[in-house]
Amino acid sequence: MAVTGLILILFLIIHVTVNACIWAVVFIPGDNGEVFNKASHWLGQTLVPRILEIGLFAFFIIHIVQGYVLEVQNRKRRGVGYAVSMGSRGSAWYRKSMGLLGTLILLFLVVHIADFWIPSRFGGLTDVSYEDTPGKTYHNLYGRMMEVLRIPWIVVLYIIGCISLAWHLIHGFQSSFRTLGVANKRYLTLLNGTGWVFSIVVALLFAMMPVSVFLGWIR
């Protein structure tokens, strides 16, 4: 869980960086999604990222399956609950709700793959070309985002997924390092702080994309 979790955290850094290119339309006159489409093309069509993509799916599956296995094992170890609930006094609620948070993220992931990854890999997207790369075409993922992220229930699902991701990361970030042996008190304090900042910033950036499109801040 720790190793796959850290690898998925690296993926989130790359993914949120590429997705942030959507805001180029705000700062570059006449961009119309060009920067985002080219960044997405690099991530989806270049050889090395495509090879890594195969491993990424494997890590997702391993992380999800093992997460559910651990959840079941933890529940079996305590067949009878406490007579008096401790609430969050024993452990923060999000630490005890990793299974639920992971399930919400999984539901979001299924919809996200259906909306973008499948059309990108198996057809269903229009192509665009740009003057500085004559003869080369790109999938118009920007146009797809403008279409999909104007649907209210999808935007709500994405926001729920991003909130769940933030809480999932707040525990998972520092827990992964602790599992791998980082036990020094000074380092743990630094990891906890870094984990909180990373989790909130990444989740907020992801959430701002559907919100910006839905509210018309990005056109």
C-alpha positions, -999 to +999 in steps of 0.1 A: +000+000+000+028+024+009+048+019-023+018+020-047+005+050-028+037+070-032+038+061-069+002+073-073+012+105-055+039+111-082+012+105-108-010+131-092+018+157-094+022+151-132-015+149-138-024+181-119+005+199-137-008+190-171-044+197-162-034+232-149-025+241-185-062+246-190-058+280-175-035+291-203-066+304-221-068+331-194-033+343-198-025+337-235-047+355-259-061+332-286-049+301-269-083+284-271-070+252-254-038+248-275-014+246-245-037+221-227-042+199-258-004+198-265+004+189-229-022+162-230-009+149-263+026+146-247+012+127-218-010+104-238+010+098-270+047+099-261+063+065-258+076+067-222+044+081-206+024+054-225+047+027-211+044+042-176+006+043-181+004+005-182+023+003-149+001+030-135-031+010-141-014-020-124-005+002-094-041+015-092-055-020-092-030-033-066-037-003-044-075-006-047-076-044-041-051-043-012-070-014+003-102-034+004-084-065+017-069-045+046-103-030+053-119-064+056-090-078+077-093-048+101-130-054+105-126-091+111-099-086+138-125-068+159-157-088+157-174-068+185-172-030+186-165-009+216-193-005+241-188+033+240-178+049+207-146+070+210-154+091+180-123+109+169-105+107+203-087+075+194-080+084+158-091+110+134-122+101+115-105+102+081-079+077+092-107+053+101-126+061+069-100+053+043-121+025+028-151+049+023-129+077+010-112+053-014-146+040-027-157+076-034-124+082-053-129+050-072-164+060-083-150+094-095-122+076-113-146+053-132-165+083-144-133+102-152-119+074-173-152+070-192-154+107-199-118+113-210-094+083-212-116+059-231-126+085-258-089+096-261-076+060-266-105+044-285-120+072-305-147+097-299-127+129-298-124+155-326-089+165-338-074+200-340-043+213-357-022+244-350-001+267-372+032+261-354+030+223-360+017+219-396+006+184-405+002+173-369-031+168-352-041+167-315-071+153-297-093+182-287-095+172-250-100+209-242-132+209-261-142+176-244-137+193-210-158+223-220-186+198-229-184+174-200-177+198-172-209+218-179-230+189-167-241+197-131-241+161-117-206+154-131-193+186-116-208+177-082-192+142-085-159+157-093-160+180-063-169+151-040-141+131-055-116+159-049-127+164-013-124+127-007-089+127-024-078+155+000-087+136+031-074+103+017-040+120+010-038+137+043-036+103+060-020+083+032+009+108+025+025+106+059+013+070+065+032+058+035+065+072+047+060+058+082+053+024+068+086+025+049+104+033+082+105+071+086+101+073+124+122+103+134+099+128+152+114+158+134+108+142+100+073+131+110+064+166+119+077+178+085+059+150+067+026+158+084+029+195+074+039+187+039+012+161+036-015+186+046-003+213+022+002+189-007-032+173-001-051+206+000-033+222-029-036+192-053-073+186-044-081+223-048-064+225-082-083+195-094-116+208-081-110+243-096-110+228-131-147+216-132-158+246-111-140+271-135-156+255-166-191+252-151-191+288-139-178+301-172-145+313-158-128+293-186-144+292-220 
